[in-house]
Amino acid sequence: MEDLLQRSLRTYRGDAANLEFMSAEDWKKLDRKAIDTIQLWLDDTVFHHVSNETSSKFLWKKLEDLHERKITSNKAFLIQNLVKLKFKEGESIVEHLNQIQSIVNQLAIMKMV
């Protein structure tokens, strides 16, 4: 599977060197196999966005775009939560600091901190 995905990535990049070693028909078969393999591992919530793609290049691009939008909205959501977070009377200060640290850690993973 890893080999197939690597070949698909080369297809996505438009690796012209691959075309020299295989016929156009073989290239189309490989591209179709890559599309099928990638789609097989997608969650249903994502699959419907890329189910009609006929090129692994465009499938990868669409997945990147979907992922990028999700990251952007997650960043905004986390920053909003951090700004709105207030200490509640009766809550442990340790618990409150843990909540802050949790959000900061998530933002750090996204390279926001």
N, CA and C of each residue as an Amber inpcrd file, in Angstrom:
protein
   339
   0.8260000  -1.1850000   0.0000000   0.0000000   0.0000000   0.0000000
   0.8740000   1.2530000   0.0000000   1.9390000   1.2150000   0.7850000
   2.8250000   2.3650000   0.8340000   3.4170000   2.6550000  -0.5440000
   3.8040000   1.5910000  -1.2540000   4.3500000   1.7510000  -2.6000000
   3.3200000   2.3910000  -3.5160000   2.0930000   1.9430000  -3.4130000
   1.0230000   2.4820000  -4.2460000   0.7940000   3.9630000  -3.9450000
   0.8300000   4.3250000  -2.6740000   0.6400000   5.7280000  -2.3100000
   1.8240000   6.5780000  -2.7580000   3.0380000   6.0130000  -2.6870000
   4.2070000   6.7350000  -3.1850000   4.0840000   6.9830000  -4.6860000
   3.6360000   5.9750000  -5.4020000   3.4300000   6.1420000  -6.8430000
   2.3450000   7.1730000  -7.1050000   1.3120000   7.1510000  -6.2850000
   0.2390000   8.1180000  -6.4370000   0.7610000   9.5300000  -6.1960000
   1.6260000   9.6820000  -5.2040000   2.1940000  10.9890000  -4.9190000
   3.0290000  11.4710000  -6.0970000   3.7750000  10.5660000  -6.7020000
   4.5380000  10.9440000  -7.8960000   3.5840000  11.3480000  -9.0180000
   2.4650000  10.6610000  -9.1150000   1.4460000  11.0090000 -10.1110000
   0.9240000  12.4120000  -9.8190000   0.6330000  12.6600000  -8.5490000
   0.1270000  13.9690000  -8.1390000   1.1020000  15.0740000  -8.5190000
   2.3770000  14.7940000  -8.3220000   3.4020000  15.7870000  -8.6510000
   3.6140000  15.8990000 -10.1570000   3.0480000  14.9690000 -10.9100000
   3.2280000  15.0050000 -12.3570000   4.6190000  14.5640000 -12.7510000
   5.1430000  13.5940000 -12.0480000   6.4900000  13.1040000 -12.2630000
   6.6440000  12.5600000 -13.6880000   7.2170000  13.3560000 -14.5920000
   7.3370000  12.9830000 -16.0020000   8.2220000  11.7600000 -16.1940000
   9.1650000  11.5220000 -15.2880000  10.0710000  10.3770000 -15.4270000
   9.2940000   9.0640000 -15.4170000   8.2150000   9.0010000 -14.6850000
   7.4140000   7.7810000 -14.6340000   6.7860000   7.4610000 -15.9820000
   6.4250000   8.4900000 -16.7190000   5.7790000   8.2730000 -18.0100000
   6.7150000   7.6220000 -19.0150000   8.0070000   7.8190000 -18.8650000
   8.9740000   7.2360000 -19.7910000   9.0230000   5.7180000 -19.6810000
   8.7010000   5.1770000 -18.5270000   8.8570000   3.7560000 -18.2760000
   7.5610000   2.9550000 -18.3780000   6.4490000   3.6120000 -18.6390000
   5.1900000   2.8700000 -18.7460000   4.2990000   3.5030000 -19.7990000
   3.4320000   2.6930000 -20.3190000   2.5070000   3.1900000 -21.3440000
   1.4470000   4.0660000 -20.6880000   0.7760000   4.8300000 -21.5230000
  -0.2850000   5.7080000 -21.0170000  -1.3980000   4.8770000 -20.3800000
  -1.6820000   3.7190000 -20.9490000  -2.7190000   2.8400000 -20.4030000
  -2.3170000   2.3190000 -19.0220000  -1.0410000   1.8990000 -18.8750000
  -0.5570000   1.4400000 -17.5690000  -0.5980000   2.5730000 -16.5540000
  -0.2550000   3.7720000 -17.0020000  -0.2770000   4.9410000 -16.1240000
  -1.7020000   5.2100000 -15.6290000  -2.6870000   5.1100000 -16.5250000
  -4.0830000   5.3220000 -16.1350000  -4.5440000   4.2670000 -15.1340000
  -4.1140000   3.0160000 -15.3570000  -4.4810000   1.9420000 -14.4240000
  -3.8860000   2.2040000 -13.0430000  -2.6370000   2.6020000 -13.0260000
  -1.9670000   2.8940000 -11.7550000  -2.6430000   4.0700000 -11.0560000
  -2.9800000   5.0920000 -11.8010000  -3.6590000   6.2530000 -11.2320000
  -5.0140000   5.8480000 -10.6620000  -5.7650000   5.0250000 -11.3800000
  -7.0710000   4.5620000 -10.9100000  -6.9300000   3.7140000  -9.6540000
  -5.8940000   2.8580000  -9.6290000  -5.6630000   2.0210000  -8.4560000
  -5.3130000   2.8900000  -7.2440000  -4.5340000   3.9290000  -7.4700000
  -4.1810000   4.8520000  -6.3800000  -5.4250000   5.5550000  -5.8500000
  -6.2830000   6.0150000  -6.7630000  -7.5340000   6.6790000  -6.3540000
  -8.3790000   5.7260000  -5.5170000  -8.5340000   4.5080000  -6.0050000
  -9.3550000   3.5220000  -5.2870000  -8.7980000   3.2360000  -3.9000000
  -7.4930000   3.0920000  -3.8060000  -6.8590000   2.7840000  -2.5220000
  -7.0340000   3.9370000  -1.5400000  -6.8210000   5.1490000  -1.9980000
  -6.9640000   6.3150000  -1.1240000  -8.4080000   6.4390000  -0.6530000
  -9.3460000   6.3110000  -1.5760000 -10.7540000   6.4500000  -1.2250000
 -11.2100000   5.3520000  -0.2710000 -10.6180000   4.1900000  -0.3870000
 -10.9680000   3.0760000   0.4910000 -10.7110000   3.4150000   1.9560000
  -9.6830000   4.2020000   2.2180000  -9.2880000   4.5080000   3.5930000
  -9.8770000   5.8070000   4.1220000 -10.6860000   6.4760000   3.3210000
 -11.2790000   7.7320000   3.7690000 -12.5320000   7.4900000   4.5970000
 -12.7440000   8.3520000   5.5550000 -13.9570000   8.3330000   6.3500000
 -15.1240000   8.7640000   5.4550000 -16.3120000   8.2780000   5.7630000
 -17.4960000   8.6100000   4.9650000 -17.7470000  10.1170000   4.8980000
 -17.3920000  10.8280000   5.9540000 -17.6240000  12.2700000   5.9700000
 -16.7240000  13.0120000   4.9850000 -15.6110000  12.3970000   4.5970000
 -14.6860000  12.9900000   3.6410000 -14.8970000  12.4010000   2.2450000
 -15.2380000  11.1230000   2.2030000 -15.3440000  10.4030000   0.9360000
 -16.2690000  11.0980000  -0.0540000 -17.4140000  11.5690000   0.4150000
 -18.3740000  12.1720000  -0.5180000 -17.8340000  13.4290000  -1.1950000
 -16.8090000  14.0580000  -0.6150000 -16.1950000  15.2380000  -1.2300000
 -15.3040000  14.8750000  -2.4180000 -14.7920000  13.6480000  -2.4340000
 -13.8190000  13.2550000  -3.4680000 -14.2460000  12.0180000  -4.2520000
 -15.4730000  11.5800000  -4.0800000 -15.9150000  10.3270000  -4.6950000
 -15.9500000  10.3740000  -6.2150000 -16.0600000  11.5430000  -6.8030000
 -16.1520000  11.6490000  -8.2630000 -14.8270000  11.9910000  -8.9350000
 -13.7540000  12.0550000  -8.1740000 -12.4590000  12.4140000  -8.7570000
 -11.9540000  11.3080000  -9.6730000 -11.4120000  11.7000000 -10.8050000
 -10.8960000  10.7350000 -11.7850000  -9.3860000  10.8360000 -11.9470000
  -8.7570000  11.6630000 -11.1370000  -7.3040000  11.8340000 -11.1800000
  -6.7750000  11.9030000  -9.7480000  -5.7280000  11.1390000  -9.4950000
  -5.1590000  11.1710000  -8.1410000  -4.6040000  12.5550000  -7.8170000
  -4.1500000  13.2680000  -8.8230000  -3.6320000  14.6240000  -8.6110000
  -4.7170000  15.5260000  -8.0430000  -5.8980000  15.4950000  -8.6560000
  -6.9930000  16.3490000  -8.1870000  -7.5810000  15.8370000  -6.8780000
  -7.5480000  14.5300000  -6.6720000  -8.0150000  13.9600000  -5.4070000
  -7.1330000  14.4570000  -4.2640000  -5.8030000  14.3840000  -4.4310000
  -4.8770000  14.8710000  -3.4120000  -5.1070000  16.3590000  -3.1440000
  -5.2790000  17.1340000  -4.2120000  -5.4650000  18.5710000  -4.0710000
  -6.7390000  18.8780000  -3.2720000  -7.8070000  18.1740000  -3.5940000
  -9.0710000  18.3960000  -2.8890000  -8.9410000  18.0090000  -1.4150000
  -8.2460000  16.8990000  -1.1280000  -8.0300000  16.4920000   0.2610000
  -7.1950000  17.5270000   1.0070000  -6.1710000  18.0650000   0.3520000
  -5.3590000  19.1120000   0.9750000  -6.2030000  20.3350000   1.2970000
  -7.0460000  20.7380000   0.3480000  -7.8970000  21.9090000   0.5680000
  -8.8640000  21.6850000   1.7290000  -9.4700000  20.4990000   1.7750000
 -10.3950000  20.1830000   2.8740000  -9.6680000  20.2030000   4.2120000
  -8.4860000  19.6260000   4.2420000  -7.7090000  19.5670000   5.4840000
  -7.2920000  20.9710000   5.9180000  -6.8730000  21.7870000   4.9830000
  -6.4330000  23.1450000   5.3080000  -7.5740000  23.9760000   5.8870000
  -8.7670000  23.8470000   5.3230000  -9.9170000  24.5800000   5.8670000
 -10.2140000  24.1420000   7.2890000 -10.1040000  22.8300000   7.5330000
 -10.3920000  22.3110000   8.8680000  -9.3820000  22.8510000   9.8700000
  -8.1180000  22.8950000   9.4910000  -7.0750000  23.3980000  10.3950000
  -7.3360000  24.8680000  10.7190000  -7.6830000  25.6560000   9.7200000
  -7.9440000  27.0780000   9.9360000  -9.1090000  27.2890000  10.8980000
 -10.1810000  26.5510000  10.7030000 -11.3300000  26.7180000  11.6010000
 -11.0160000  26.2000000  12.9990000 -10.2000000  25.1450000  13.1090000
  -9.7940000  24.6400000  14.4240000  -8.9480000  25.6700000  15.1620000
  -8.0470000  26.3290000  14.4530000  -7.2230000  27.3650000  15.0830000
  -8.0960000  28.4710000  15.6480000  -9.0400000  28.9300000  14.8560000
  -9.9250000  30.0020000  15.2960000 -10.7540000  29.5570000  16.5020000
 -11.2430000  28.3260000  16.4700000 -12.0340000  27.7880000  17.5730000
 -11.2080000  27.7250000  18.8550000  -9.9620000  27.2510000  18.7630000
  -9.1150000  27.1450000  19.9570000  -8.7600000  28.5140000  20.5240000
  -8.4500000  29.4550000  19.6600000  -8.1270000  30.8090000  20.1320000
  -9.3460000  31.4300000  20.8090000 -10.5120000  31.2210000  20.2150000
 -11.7490000  31.7360000  20.8090000 -11.9760000  31.1100000  22.1910000
 -11.7480000  29.8140000  22.3130000 -11.9100000  29.1440000  23.6110000
 -10.9240000  29.6720000  24.6410000  -9.7040000  29.9240000  24.2200000
  -8.6880000  30.4380000  25.1370000  -9.0630000  31.8330000  25.6320000
  -9.5350000  32.6680000  24.7360000  -9.9240000  34.0380000  25.1050000
 -11.1250000  34.0290000  26.0470000 -12.0780000  33.1440000  25.8180000
 -13.3040000  33.0900000  26.6240000 -13.1340000  32.3450000  27.9470000
 -12.0500000  31.6140000  28.0970000 -11.8580000  30.7940000  29.2870000
 -11.7120000  31.6770000  30.5200000 -12.5640000  31.4240000  31.4960000
 -12.5390000  32.1950000  32.7410000 -12.5100000  31.2310000  33.9180000
 -11.8740000  31.6910000  34.9610000 -11.8350000  30.9090000  36.1960000
 -13.2160000  30.9360000  36.8400000 -13.7040000  29.7500000  37.1710000
 -15.0270000  29.6460000  37.8000000 -14.8590000  29.4920000  39.3050000
 -15.6800000  30.2190000  40.0370000 -15.6440000  30.1550000  41.4960000
 -15.8690000  28.7150000  41.9360000 -15.0210000  28.2540000  42.8350000
 -15.1310000  26.8980000  43.3560000 -14.3300000  25.8740000  42.5530000
 -13.8320000  26.2740000  41.3830000 -13.0380000  25.3620000  40.5580000
 -11.5970000  25.3480000  41.0720000 -10.9600000  24.2270000  40.9410000
  -9.5680000  24.1100000  41.3340000  -8.7010000  24.9380000  40.3850000
  -7.7410000  25.6710000  40.9500000  -6.8240000  26.4540000  40.1110000
  -5.9970000  25.5390000  39.2220000  -5.6970000  24.3620000  39.7340000
  -4.9280000  23.3880000  38.9430000  -5.7370000  22.9550000  37.7200000
  -7.0190000  22.7030000  37.9080000  -7.8870000  22.3140000  36.7880000
  -7.9770000  23.4380000  35.7590000  -8.1010000  24.6580000  36.2270000
  -8.1760000  25.8080000  35.3240000  -6.8770000  25.9480000  34.5210000
  -5.7450000  25.8210000  35.1900000  -4.4550000  25.9030000  34.5010000
  -4.2750000  24.7420000  33.5230000  -4.7960000  23.5690000  33.8770000
  -4.7460000  22.4220000  32.9590000  -5.5440000  22.6930000  31.6840000
  -6.7000000  23.3460000  31.8350000  -7.5100000  23.6990000  30.6620000
  -6.7550000  24.6720000  29.7570000  -6.1230000  25.6720000  30.3650000
  -5.3350000  26.6350000  29.5960000  -4.1900000  25.9250000  28.8880000
  -3.4690000  25.0900000  29.6170000  -2.3220000  24.3920000  29.0370000
  -2.7420000  23.4570000  27.9110000  -3.8910000  22.8280000  28.0640000
  -4.4050000  21.9370000  27.0230000  -4.6340000  22.6930000  25.7190000
  -5.2480000  23.8590000  25.8080000  -5.4960000  24.6680000  24.6120000
  -4.1800000  25.1610000  24.0170000  -3.2780000  25.6080000  24.8720000
  -1.9750000  26.0810000  24.3970000  -1.2140000  24.9490000  23.7080000
  -1.2760000  23.7530000  24.2600000  -0.6090000  22.6020000  23.6330000
  -1.1890000  22.3000000  22.2600000  -2.5220000  22.3740000  22.1450000
  -3.1540000  22.1360000  20.8460000  -2.7540000  23.1960000  19.8330000
  -2.6620000  24.4250000  20.2720000  -2.2080000  25.5020000  19.3810000
  -0.7430000  25.3220000  18.9950000   0.0550000  24.8260000  19.9280000
   1.4770000  24.5830000  19.6360000   1.6370000  23.4960000  18.5770000
   0.8060000  22.4800000  18.6300000   0.8480000  21.4240000  17.6310000
   0.5630000  22.0060000  16.2450000  -0.2990000  23.0140000  16.2010000
  -0.6260000  23.6770000  14.9300000   0.3470000  24.7960000  14.6040000
   1.4190000  24.8980000  15.3900000   2.4570000  25.9160000  15.2060000
   1.9170000  27.3320000  15.3370000   1.0080000  27.5110000  16.2770000
   0.4460000  28.8350000  16.5450000   1.0990000  29.4960000  17.7510000
   1.8590000  28.7510000  18.5020000   2.4850000  29.3070000  19.7190000
   3.9760000  29.2270000  19.5610000
